[in-house]
Amino acid sequence: MTIYKAKKSNLKELLSKSSTKLDVLADNTGISKPLLNEYLSKKVMSLNNAMTISKELNCKVEDLYVWNISEE
């Protein structure tokens, strides 16, 4: 079985790549700017917020993080 664990957020890179500012992402998703700032560093997103952000940034949910992958 493969186990996936979010290691590091890619949100900063994805925002830069899409030329989207954090304020705009907050306005377009309804996710508060303070919470988005937490996602930029260490907090792992809820699935609902990850889906919302991925749709806004035109990426896959799994693109939002660098993943640790292990086999059991």
C-alpha positions as CSV (number, residue, x, y, z in Angstrom):
1,M,0.0,0.0,0.0
2,T,1.3,3.5,-0.8
3,I,1.0,6.2,1.9
4,Y,1.0,9.9,1.0
5,K,1.8,12.6,3.5
6,A,1.9,16.3,2.6
7,K,5.4,17.6,3.1
8,K,5.5,21.2,1.9
9,S,3.0,23.6,0.4
10,N,3.4,24.5,-3.3
11,L,0.8,27.3,-2.9
12,K,3.4,30.1,-3.2
13,E,4.8,28.7,-6.4
14,L,1.4,28.1,-7.9
15,L,0.3,31.7,-7.1
16,S,3.4,33.0,-8.7
17,K,3.0,30.8,-11.8
18,S,-0.6,31.9,-12.2
19,S,0.2,35.6,-11.4
20,T,-2.5,35.5,-8.8
21,K,-2.2,37.6,-5.7
22,L,-3.2,36.2,-2.3
23,D,-5.9,38.9,-1.9
24,V,-7.5,37.9,-5.2
25,L,-7.4,34.2,-4.2
26,A,-9.1,35.1,-0.9
27,D,-11.8,37.1,-2.6
28,N,-12.4,34.5,-5.3
29,T,-12.5,31.5,-3.0
30,G,-14.0,32.9,0.2
31,I,-11.1,31.6,2.2
32,S,-9.7,34.1,4.6
33,K,-6.3,35.7,3.9
34,P,-5.0,34.7,7.3
35,L,-5.9,31.1,6.7
36,L,-4.3,31.2,3.2
37,N,-1.1,32.6,4.8
38,E,-1.1,29.5,7.1
39,Y,-1.4,27.3,4.1
40,L,1.6,29.0,2.5
41,S,3.8,27.8,5.4
42,K,2.7,24.8,7.5
43,K,-1.0,24.2,7.8
44,V,-2.4,21.3,5.7
45,M,-5.6,22.3,3.9
46,S,-8.9,20.7,4.4
47,L,-10.0,18.7,1.3
48,N,-12.8,21.2,0.7
49,N,-10.4,24.2,0.7
50,A,-7.8,22.3,-1.4
51,M,-10.4,21.5,-4.0
52,T,-11.6,25.2,-4.1
53,I,-8.1,26.5,-4.4
54,S,-7.1,24.0,-7.1
55,K,-10.1,24.9,-9.2
56,E,-9.2,28.6,-8.8
57,L,-5.6,28.1,-9.7
58,N,-6.3,25.6,-12.5
59,C,-4.3,22.8,-11.0
60,K,-4.8,19.4,-9.4
61,V,-5.3,19.0,-5.7
62,E,-2.1,17.0,-5.5
63,D,-0.2,19.9,-7.1
64,L,-0.8,21.9,-4.0
65,Y,1.9,20.0,-2.0
66,V,5.2,18.3,-2.2
67,W,4.5,14.8,-1.0
68,N,6.3,12.2,1.1
69,I,5.5,8.8,-0.4
70,S,6.1,5.6,1.4
71,E,5.3,2.0,0.8
72,E,4.0,-0.4,3.4
